[in-house]
């Protein structure tokens, strides 16, 4: 009897132990699930991890991501140091937003130093985003909205072919063995290639802005448009303002677009055959220089609006230098006015490009009264002026178009001079 009772108690104890282990195991499993669920619930939905590979352009420097300008200064969202051309940064963003990127104190693969080019853009959004920077005028990025807004056209065969041809022309332009005719053909290919990529970009963004069913995608596409886009932009922004009535960028952009239309009308009025508007600027050494004084000393003056951060402006400078060298002695001068707001960036770019012509600015960027006077809505922009009369004889001459016009105007006059003297 005693033995039986002991055995029963032992069996009860064993059963209880097994039951206890089962309960403990179940509780542990439930706790684990609860931790996982809570962990998922508290994971920050606004967190992003941004990585980048800029090694084709830079090996060192500080990457600066900014959302726009306030009081003429970049509104910095994030920054990171490049290590062998790569970087990684974490942060938070409330929603997808268009941002710009530049590299401060950038150092190229061969040790060359670059002034920052601030026109490159992509979409910063929650999640993982990877951005690459391969040339002064080309970036690409991954991410949900990057794929929607840019991937549809930037990864297309047509766009990549145009970009390859553009890059090939840029590379060919550095060949010192090219003849004048070959250089002319290469310069024309650069201009055509650049316009082709910009047109394809704007066409792709327009398609997204007008036809995508996600209004945020439409908004981002409009934000990323370069060089305007046409009257449809303002109409679409009015439509999006109803969806996002509190969006500051939209309200400010609508006001800017309305003002830009006035600028465009003003710029259109400064046409070939009209008189140039005289102005003055300050050189890097602090000297005030007046356009009218430069006109008095020359036969033709090219009024050139540019900026250190403008990739197309910088790409045009090497050819402008050749034209300047060829025609300066015949009465040609360039009066450049920079729309920079950062003196150091302007000075560095001027030094890098070794500018030898008249180089001025007022360092207030797009708020410049000079830009307002001319209705400048984008750079580069230029006007070729007959110095004696102040009449504009051509606008927005690029590449060999500048040479051809100067040859027509100056070489013809040089050849006519002996005949004129004989008739006197």
Residue pairs with C-beta under 8 A, 6 or more apart in sequence:
44 92
45 126
46 92
46 93
46 94
46 126
47 90
47 91
47 92
47 126
48 90
48 91
48 92
48 93
48 124
48 125
48 126
48 127
48 128
48 129
49 88
49 89
49 90
49 127
49 128
49 129
50 65
50 78
50 88
50 89
50 90
50 91
50 124
50 129
50 130
50 131
51 86
51 87
51 88
51 89
51 128
51 129
51 130
51 131
52 63
52 86
52 87
52 88
52 101
52 130
52 131
52 132
52 133
53 85
53 86
53 130
53 131
53 132
53 133
54 63
54 82
54 85
54 86
54 87
54 103
54 132
54 133
55 84
55 85
55 86
55 109
56 85
56 109
56 132
56 133
56 134
56 135
57 85
57 103
57 106
57 108
57 114
57 133
57 134
57 135
57 136
58 82
58 85
58 103
58 106
58 107
58 108
58 109
58 114
58 133
59 82
59 84
59 85
59 107
59 108
59 109
60 81
60 82
60 83
60 85
60 105
60 106
60 107
61 81
61 82
61 103
61 104
61 105
61 106
61 107
61 114
62 79
62 80
62 81
62 82
62 103
62 104
62 105
63 79
63 80
63 81
63 82
63 87
63 89
63 101
63 102
63 103
63 104
64 74
64 76
64 79
64 101
64 102
64 103
64 104
64 116
65 76
65 77
65 78
65 79
65 89
65 99
65 100
65 101
65 124
66 74
66 75
66 76
66 77
66 99
66 100
66 101
66 102
67 75
67 77
67 97
67 98
67 99
67 100
68 74
68 75
68 100
68 249
69 75
69 365
72 341
72 364
72 365
72 367
74 100
74 118
77 91
77 93
77 99
77 124
78 89
78 91
78 124
79 89
80 87
80 88
80 89
81 87
82 103
85 109
92 126
93 124
93 125
93 126
95 125
95 126
95 216
96 123
96 124
96 125
96 126
96 143
96 144
96 145
96 216
96 220
97 123
97 124
97 125
97 220
98 121
98 122
98 123
98 124
98 220
98 223
98 224
99 121
99 122
99 123
99 124
100 118
100 119
100 120
100 121
101 120
101 121
101 122
101 131
101 133
101 139
102 116
102 117
102 118
102 120
102 309
103 114
103 116
103 133
104 116
105 113
106 113
106 114
106 116
107 113
107 114
108 114
113 348
113 352
114 352
115 308
115 309
115 345
115 348
115 349
115 352
116 308
116 309
116 345
117 136
117 137
117 309
117 310
117 311
117 314
118 309
119 137
119 309
119 310
119 311
120 133
120 137
120 138
120 139
121 139
121 224
122 129
122 131
122 139
122 140
122 141
122 146
122 150
123 129
123 141
123 143
123 145
123 146
123 149
123 150
123 220
123 224
125 143
125 144
125 145
125 146
127 143
127 144
128 142
128 143
129 141
129 142
129 143
129 146
130 141
130 142
130 143
131 139
131 140
131 141
131 142
132 139
132 140
132 141
133 139
134 140
135 167
135 170
136 311
136 314
136 315
137 194
137 197
137 311
137 312
137 315
138 163
140 150
140 154
141 150
145 216
145 217
145 220
148 208
148 212
148 214
148 217
149 205
149 208
149 217
149 220
149 221
149 224
150 204
150 224
152 204
152 207
152 208
153 159
153 200
153 201
153 203
153 204
153 205
153 207
154 201
154 204
156 200
156 204
158 200
159 197
159 200
159 201
159 204
162 193
162 196
162 197
162 200
163 193
163 197
165 189
165 193
165 196
166 189
166 190
166 193
166 194
166 196
166 197
167 193
169 186
169 189
169 190
169 193
170 190
170 315
172 178
172 186
172 189
173 183
173 186
173 187
173 190
173 318
178 186
184 400
184 403
187 319
187 399
187 400
188 399
188 400
190 315
190 399
191 398
191 399
194 312
194 315
198 226
198 227
201 226
202 225
202 226
202 227
202 229
205 221
205 222
205 224
205 225
205 229
206 221
206 225
206 229
206 230
206 232
208 217
208 218
208 221
209 218
209 221
209 222
209 225
209 233
209 236
210 218
210 232
210 236
212 218
212 221
215 240
215 243
215 244
218 236
218 240
219 240
219 244
219 247
219 250
222 229
222 233
222 236
222 237
222 240
222 253
223 249
223 253
225 233
227 378
228 260
228 264
228 377
228 378
233 257
234 254
234 257
234 258
234 261
237 250
237 253
237 254
237 257
238 254
240 247
240 250
241 247
241 250
241 251
241 254
244 250
260 377
262 375
263 372
263 375
263 376
263 377
264 375
264 377
265 375
266 374
266 375
267 374
267 375
267 376
267 377
268 375
269 375
270 276
270 277
270 374
270 375
270 383
270 392
271 392
271 395
272 392
272 393
272 394
272 395
273 391
273 392
274 391
274 392
275 389
275 390
275 391
275 392
276 291
276 303
276 383
276 385
276 390
276 391
276 392
277 373
277 374
278 290
278 291
278 292
278 390
279 290
279 291
279 337
279 370
279 373
280 288
280 289
280 290
280 291
280 360
281 288
281 289
281 337
281 360
281 361
281 362
281 370
282 288
282 289
282 360
282 361
282 362
282 363
283 289
283 358
283 359
283 360
284 346
284 347
284 350
284 359
289 335
289 358
289 360
291 301
291 303
291 335
294 301
294 333
294 335
294 358
294 387
295 301
295 385
295 387
295 388
295 390
296 387
297 333
298 331
298 332
298 333
298 387
299 330
299 331
299 332
299 386
299 387
299 388
299 409
299 410
299 413
300 331
300 332
300 333
300 384
300 385
300 386
300 387
300 393
300 406
300 409
300 410
301 332
301 333
301 334
301 335
301 384
301 385
301 387
302 332
302 333
302 334
302 335
302 382
302 383
302 384
302 385
302 397
302 402
303 335
303 337
303 382
303 383
303 384
303 385
304 320
304 334
304 335
304 336
304 337
304 380
304 381
304 382
305 336
305 337
305 338
305 339
305 371
305 374
305 376
305 379
305 380
305 381
305 382
306 313
306 336
306 337
306 338
306 339
306 379
306 380
307 313
307 338
307 339
307 340
307 346
307 379
308 314
308 338
308 340
308 342
308 345
308 346
308 348
308 349
308 350
309 340
309 345
310 379
310 380
312 379
312 380
313 379
313 380
314 349
314 353
316 380
316 398
316 399
317 353
317 355
319 399
319 400
319 402
320 334
320 402
321 353
321 354
321 356
322 403
323 332
323 402
323 403
323 406
324 332
324 334
324 356
324 357
326 403
326 406
327 403
327 406
327 407
327 410
330 410
330 411
330 414
331 387
331 410
332 406
332 410
333 357
333 358
334 357
334 358
335 357
335 358
335 360
336 355
336 357
336 358
336 359
336 360
337 360
337 361
337 368
337 370
338 346
338 359
338 360
338 361
339 361
339 365
339 366
339 368
339 371
339 376
339 379
340 346
340 349
340 361
340 363
340 365
341 363
341 364
341 365
342 363
343 363
346 361
346 363
350 359
362 368
362 369
362 370
370 376
374 381
380 396
380 398
381 395
381 396
382 395
382 396
382 397
383 392
383 394
383 395
384 392
384 393
384 394
384 395
384 397
384 402
384 405
385 391
385 392
385 393
386 392
386 393
386 409
393 405
393 409
394 405
397 405
